[in-house]
Amino acid sequence: MEIKKLLEKKKLLIVGVIILGSIGISAGVLAATQLTNSQVKITEQQAKDIVNNEVPNGQITKFKLDREHGKMVYEIEVMEGNIEKEFDIDAETGAILKSETETKNRIVETPKISYEQAKEIALKQSKDGKFKEIDLKHKNGKLVYDIELAEGFMDREFLIDANTGEILKDKKDF
């Protein structure tokens, strides 16, 4: 009888620790989200406009909002012919923090589906998804957009055919 009571107390203790741990993690994620949101004053469109002023005929092949050295930064890659240009744009001020140019051996073909259209296709598949990242690349001989959304505590990845808009992959990562 005494052992049974001890086991029940141990189970209650374990459940309590799990609940408290979950509350701590949730509070930490909420605090990080609020900190991130307070550091993002430049919209996606404003970041794209800054890059388009630098490379008017370029095509965005990668777009991501990320934290670097305690700052929120838009990481944007643009192809213009066989020239790839990488930019880091401060998400709070709009300042160009980094600009690098590299000549590539390939020219990125122009997709029929725009960056914005592919993003909208992915977002329509999600109830409350928040855009995280998009990357235009070749996969299995096809030009595709690789799009990542955040859905609560889960990430969701889409591969969308850049010429037809067809969803080739819809993967959930917990």
GUGULUM-203246 format. One record per residue (C-alpha): x negated, y negated, z negated; residue in one letter; chain. Coordinates in nm, 4 decimals, always signed. Example, Ala and Ser with C-alpha at 12.3 -4.5 7.8 and 13.67 -1.06 7.14 Angstrom:
BEGIN
<px -1.2300; py +0.4500; pz -0.7800; code a; unit A>
<px -1.3670; py +0.1060; pz -0.7140; code s; unit A>
//
This chain:
BEGIN
<px +0.0000; py +0.0000; pz +0.0000; code m; unit A>
<px -0.2807; py -0.2405; pz -0.0963; code e; unit A>
<px -0.4646; py -0.1698; pz +0.2307; code i; unit A>
<px -0.1477; py -0.2408; pz +0.4298; code k; unit A>
<px -0.1090; py -0.5839; pz +0.2614; code k; unit A>
<px -0.4740; py -0.6628; pz +0.3286; code l; unit A>
<px -0.4347; py -0.5738; pz +0.6975; code l; unit A>
<px -0.1244; py -0.7941; pz +0.7253; code e; unit A>
<px -0.3100; py -1.0859; pz +0.5627; code k; unit A>
<px -0.6009; py -1.0305; pz +0.8032; code k; unit A>
<px -0.3619; py -1.0351; pz +1.1017; code k; unit A>
<px -0.2032; py -1.3585; pz +0.9778; code l; unit A>
<px -0.5466; py -1.5132; pz +0.9336; code l; unit A>
<px -0.6483; py -1.4156; pz +1.2886; code i; unit A>
<px -0.3239; py -1.5562; pz +1.4332; code v; unit A>
<px -0.3780; py -1.8789; pz +1.2387; code g; unit A>
<px -0.7328; py -1.9138; pz +1.3702; code v; unit A>
<px -0.6108; py -1.8585; pz +1.7274; code i; unit A>
<px -0.3373; py -2.1213; pz +1.6892; code i; unit A>
<px -0.5731; py -2.3777; pz +1.5366; code l; unit A>
<px -0.8315; py -2.3082; pz +1.8062; code g; unit A>
<px -0.5697; py -2.3594; pz +2.0774; code s; unit A>
<px -0.4637; py -2.6901; pz +1.9239; code i; unit A>
<px -0.8274; py -2.8027; pz +1.9126; code g; unit A>
<px -0.8876; py -2.7100; pz +2.2757; code i; unit A>
<px -0.5663; py -2.8830; pz +2.3880; code s; unit A>
<px -0.6588; py -3.1997; pz +2.1988; code a; unit A>
<px -1.0065; py -3.1935; pz +2.3532; code g; unit A>
<px -0.8689; py -3.1537; pz +2.7060; code v; unit A>
<px -0.6188; py -3.4349; pz +2.6460; code l; unit A>
<px -0.8918; py -3.6655; pz +2.5129; code a; unit A>
<px -1.1185; py -3.5853; pz +2.8089; code a; unit A>
<px -0.8313; py -3.6502; pz +3.0520; code t; unit A>
<px -0.7550; py -3.9855; pz +2.8915; code q; unit A>
<px -1.1239; py -4.0811; pz +2.8996; code l; unit A>
<px -1.1444; py -3.9766; pz +3.2655; code t; unit A>
<px -0.8293; py -4.1694; pz +3.3603; code n; unit A>
<px -0.9569; py -4.4857; pz +3.1890; code s; unit A>
<px -1.2768; py -4.4670; pz +3.3974; code q; unit A>
<px -1.0929; py -4.4318; pz +3.7315; code v; unit A>
<px -0.9858; py -4.7740; pz +3.8538; code k; unit A>
<px -1.0621; py -4.7217; pz +4.2236; code i; unit A>
<px -0.7998; py -4.5140; pz +4.4085; code t; unit A>
<px -0.8820; py -4.2362; pz +4.6535; code e; unit A>
<px -0.7749; py -4.4639; pz +4.9380; code q; unit A>
<px -0.9991; py -4.7471; pz +4.8174; code q; unit A>
<px -1.2952; py -4.5065; pz +4.7972; code a; unit A>
<px -1.2219; py -4.3850; pz +5.1522; code k; unit A>
<px -1.1956; py -4.7466; pz +5.2716; code d; unit A>
<px -1.5380; py -4.8260; pz +5.1220; code i; unit A>
<px -1.6904; py -4.5305; pz +5.3092; code v; unit A>
<px -1.5004; py -4.6134; pz +5.6311; code n; unit A>
<px -1.6518; py -4.9639; pz +5.6218; code n; unit A>
<px -1.9973; py -4.8015; pz +5.6115; code e; unit A>
<px -1.9211; py -4.5339; pz +5.8748; code v; unit A>
<px -1.6259; py -4.6587; pz +6.0842; code p; unit A>
<px -1.6313; py -4.3672; pz +6.3309; code n; unit A>
<px -1.7075; py -4.1000; pz +6.0728; code g; unit A>
<px -1.4936; py -3.8079; pz +5.9720; code q; unit A>
<px -1.4629; py -3.7205; pz +5.6037; code i; unit A>
<px -1.5699; py -3.3593; pz +5.5525; code t; unit A>
<px -1.5845; py -3.3547; pz +5.1722; code k; unit A>
<px -1.4083; py -3.5574; pz +4.9059; code f; unit A>
<px -1.4266; py -3.4968; pz +4.5319; code k; unit A>
<px -1.3823; py -3.6905; pz +4.2085; code l; unit A>
<px -1.6417; py -3.5728; pz +3.9574; code d; unit A>
<px -1.8258; py -3.6802; pz +3.6434; code r; unit A>
<px -2.1955; py -3.7610; pz +3.6845; code e; unit A>
<px -2.4135; py -3.8952; pz +3.4055; code h; unit A>
<px -2.1057; py -3.9924; pz +3.2013; code g; unit A>
<px -1.9430; py -4.1811; pz +3.4923; code k; unit A>
<px -1.6551; py -4.0820; pz +3.7152; code m; unit A>
<px -1.7768; py -4.0768; pz +4.0760; code v; unit A>
<px -1.6167; py -4.0063; pz +4.4128; code y; unit A>
<px -1.8479; py -3.7747; pz +4.6082; code e; unit A>
<px -1.7772; py -3.8199; pz +4.9776; code i; unit A>
<px -1.9470; py -3.6644; pz +5.2804; code e; unit A>
<px -1.8883; py -3.8003; pz +5.6304; code v; unit A>
<px -1.9930; py -3.6617; pz +5.9693; code m; unit A>
<px -2.0544; py -3.8928; pz +6.2618; code e; unit A>
<px -2.1691; py -3.6831; pz +6.5559; code g; unit A>
<px -2.4536; py -3.4766; pz +6.4134; code n; unit A>
<px -2.5318; py -3.7280; pz +6.1358; code i; unit A>
<px -2.4088; py -3.6408; pz +5.7862; code e; unit A>
<px -2.3823; py -3.9234; pz +5.5356; code k; unit A>
<px -2.3281; py -3.8619; pz +5.1652; code e; unit A>
<px -2.1925; py -4.1280; pz +4.9332; code f; unit A>
<px -2.1349; py -4.1500; pz +4.5588; code d; unit A>
<px -1.8831; py -4.4251; pz +4.4828; code i; unit A>
<px -1.8382; py -4.5465; pz +4.1230; code d; unit A>
<px -1.4703; py -4.4724; pz +4.0447; code a; unit A>
<px -1.4530; py -4.7657; pz +3.8041; code e; unit A>
<px -1.6187; py -5.0425; pz +4.0072; code t; unit A>
<px -1.6257; py -4.9205; pz +4.3687; code g; unit A>
<px -2.0033; py -4.9679; pz +4.3869; code a; unit A>
<px -2.1971; py -4.7368; pz +4.6185; code i; unit A>
<px -2.4276; py -4.5512; pz +4.3799; code l; unit A>
<px -2.5857; py -4.3262; pz +4.6426; code k; unit A>
<px -2.6040; py -4.3231; pz +5.0199; code s; unit A>
<px -2.8031; py -4.0533; pz +5.1984; code e; unit A>
<px -2.8252; py -3.9699; pz +5.5674; code t; unit A>
<px -2.9264; py -3.6390; pz +5.7219; code e; unit A>
<px -2.9361; py -3.5169; pz +6.0804; code t; unit A>
<px -2.7637; py -3.1803; pz +6.1234; code k; unit A>
<px -2.8044; py -2.9222; pz +6.3984; code n; unit A>
<px -2.4285; py -2.9061; pz +6.4450; code r; unit A>
<px -2.1509; py -3.1452; pz +6.5359; code i; unit A>
<px -1.8269; py -3.1056; pz +6.3430; code v; unit A>
<px -1.5378; py -3.0644; pz +6.5825; code e; unit A>
<px -1.2414; py -3.2935; pz +6.5313; code t; unit A>
<px -0.9548; py -3.1124; pz +6.3572; code p; unit A>
<px -0.5951; py -3.1589; pz +6.4777; code k; unit A>
<px -0.4722; py -3.1777; pz +6.1159; code i; unit A>
<px -0.6000; py -3.4808; pz +5.9251; code s; unit A>
<px -0.7545; py -3.4774; pz +5.5801; code y; unit A>
<px -0.4347; py -3.6373; pz +5.4408; code e; unit A>
<px -0.2029; py -3.3893; pz +5.6174; code q; unit A>
<px -0.3973; py -3.0910; pz +5.4804; code a; unit A>
<px -0.3884; py -3.2402; pz +5.1311; code k; unit A>
<px -0.0094; py -3.2896; pz +5.1557; code e; unit A>
<px +0.0417; py -2.9300; pz +5.2760; code i; unit A>
<px -0.1388; py -2.8020; pz +4.9662; code a; unit A>
<px +0.0387; py -3.0405; pz +4.7275; code l; unit A>
<px +0.3816; py -2.9344; pz +4.8657; code k; unit A>
<px +0.3025; py -2.5768; pz +4.7562; code q; unit A>
<px +0.2465; py -2.6931; pz +4.3982; code s; unit A>
<px +0.5029; py -2.8178; pz +4.1461; code k; unit A>
<px +0.2696; py -3.0383; pz +3.9435; code d; unit A>
<px -0.0703; py -2.9989; pz +4.1076; code g; unit A>
<px -0.3274; py -3.2754; pz +4.0928; code k; unit A>
<px -0.5721; py -3.3106; pz +4.3812; code f; unit A>
<px -0.9334; py -3.2302; pz +4.2891; code k; unit A>
<px -1.1379; py -3.1654; pz +4.6013; code e; unit A>
<px -1.1282; py -3.1079; pz +4.9760; code i; unit A>
<px -1.3992; py -2.9716; pz +5.2037; code d; unit A>
<px -1.3855; py -2.9303; pz +5.5825; code l; unit A>
<px -1.5870; py -2.6283; pz +5.6931; code k; unit A>
<px -1.6083; py -2.3283; pz +5.9240; code h; unit A>
<px -1.4911; py -1.9996; pz +5.7755; code k; unit A>
<px -1.4647; py -1.6770; pz +5.9757; code n; unit A>
<px -1.4957; py -1.8713; pz +6.3001; code g; unit A>
<px -1.2170; py -2.1180; pz +6.2130; code k; unit A>
<px -1.2325; py -2.4799; pz +6.1122; code l; unit A>
<px -1.0553; py -2.4997; pz +5.7747; code v; unit A>
<px -0.9896; py -2.7343; pz +5.4876; code y; unit A>
<px -1.0807; py -2.5850; pz +5.1503; code d; unit A>
<px -0.8615; py -2.7702; pz +4.8999; code i; unit A>
<px -0.8678; py -2.7405; pz +4.5223; code e; unit A>
<px -0.5825; py -2.8528; pz +4.2966; code l; unit A>
<px -0.5547; py -2.8545; pz +3.9182; code a; unit A>
<px -0.2293; py -2.7131; pz +3.7822; code e; unit A>
<px -0.2417; py -2.7475; pz +3.4049; code g; unit A>
<px -0.5072; py -2.5056; pz +3.2789; code f; unit A>
<px -0.5270; py -2.3329; pz +3.6166; code m; unit A>
<px -0.7058; py -2.4230; pz +3.9403; code d; unit A>
<px -0.5506; py -2.3376; pz +4.2739; code r; unit A>
<px -0.7475; py -2.3086; pz +4.5963; code e; unit A>
<px -0.6030; py -2.3315; pz +4.9466; code f; unit A>
<px -0.7629; py -2.2618; pz +5.2824; code l; unit A>
<px -0.5694; py -2.4452; pz +5.5505; code i; unit A>
<px -0.6357; py -2.4053; pz +5.9228; code d; unit A>
<px -0.7561; py -2.7506; pz +6.0324; code a; unit A>
<px -0.5965; py -2.7133; pz +6.3766; code n; unit A>
<px -0.2574; py -2.5582; pz +6.2958; code t; unit A>
<px -0.1905; py -2.6488; pz +5.9311; code g; unit A>
<px -0.1301; py -2.2815; pz +5.8497; code e; unit A>
<px -0.2097; py -2.1784; pz +5.4918; code i; unit A>
<px -0.4674; py -1.9007; pz +5.5247; code l; unit A>
<px -0.5309; py -1.8539; pz +5.1530; code k; unit A>
<px -0.3568; py -1.9498; pz +4.8296; code d; unit A>
<px -0.5585; py -1.8357; pz +4.5293; code k; unit A>
<px -0.4970; py -1.9077; pz +4.1615; code k; unit A>
<px -0.7848; py -1.9176; pz +3.9116; code d; unit A>
<px -0.7086; py -1.9132; pz +3.5415; code f; unit A>
//
